[in-house]
């Protein structure tokens, strides 16, 4: 590992630690350059901070861009976050069909929250045809007994 790579890894670890301990201004300073370089872990956390105005002014476009980049790179939490943005119309126009697609990608990675949200969407017919059988199947996959 080069010295540059070791420094970037240390910045990422420090940035994530700052994020987890709610030191958002410090996290932004450490993670922003990494996110710009394409680090998906940094992009995901920058997206959350930009979406919610943590350590910076709210920036919906930046939040959406980073969340989408990290989701497309395969980060399950970012796929869930992007799906939620589409479901709620936060940072991007509401699009239940895109929400379903991204929740499915995240669910394939085992995210229980995505499975549960998908189940609710099928149960309520939100963005998809109402399908109680599919809702029950998804709830079971998520570890819930019959609803």
C-alpha positions, 0 to 999 in steps of 0.5 A, spaced: 500 500 500 502 506 498 503 512 503 498 516 499 493 510 499 494 509 507 493 516 508 486 516 504 484 510 508 486 513 514 482 519 512 476 515 510 476 511 517 477 518 521 471 521 517 467 515 518 468 515 526 467 523 526 460 522 522 458 516 527 460 521 533 456 526 530 462 531 528 459 533 522 463 539 520 469 534 521 466 529 517 465 533 511 472 536 511 475 529 511 470 525 507 468 531 501 475 530 498 474 522 498 467 523 495 469 527 490 475 522 488 469 516 488 469 513 494 462 510 495 463 510 503 464 517 503 459 519 498 454 515 502 455 519 508 456 526 504 449 524 501 446 523 508 449 530 511 447 534 504 440 531 505 439 533 512 444 539 512 449 536 517 455 540 517 453 544 511 447 547 508 442 542 505 444 541 498 439 536 495 442 536 488 449 534 492 445 529 496 442 525 490 448 525 486 452 522 491 447 517 493 446 515 486 453 514 485 454 510 491 448 506 489 450 504 482 457 502 485 453 497 489 453 499 496 447 496 499 445 502 504 446 507 498 441 503 494 436 503 500 437 511 501 436 512 494 430 508 494 427 512 500 429 518 496 425 516 490 419 513 495 418 520 499 420 525 493 426 527 497 432 531 493 429 528 487 422 527 484 417 522 487 418 515 483 415 509 486 417 505 480 424 507 481 423 506 489 421 499 488 427 497 483 432 500 488 429 497 494 429 490 490 437 491 489 438 493 496 434 487 499 438 482 494 444 484 499 440 482 505 438 489 507 432 487 512 429 495 512 429 494 504 425 488 504 420 490 510 419 497 506 418 493 499 413 488 503 409 495 505 409 497 498 406 491 496 401 490 501 399 498 500 399 497 492 404 503 493 408 504 486 406 497 484 400 492 483 397 490 490 399 483 492 398 481 499 402 474 497 408 478 495 407 482 501 407 476 506 413 473 502 417 479 503 415 479 510 417 472 511 424 473 508 425 479 512 424 475 518 417 477 520 411 472 522 405 472 518 401 479 518 
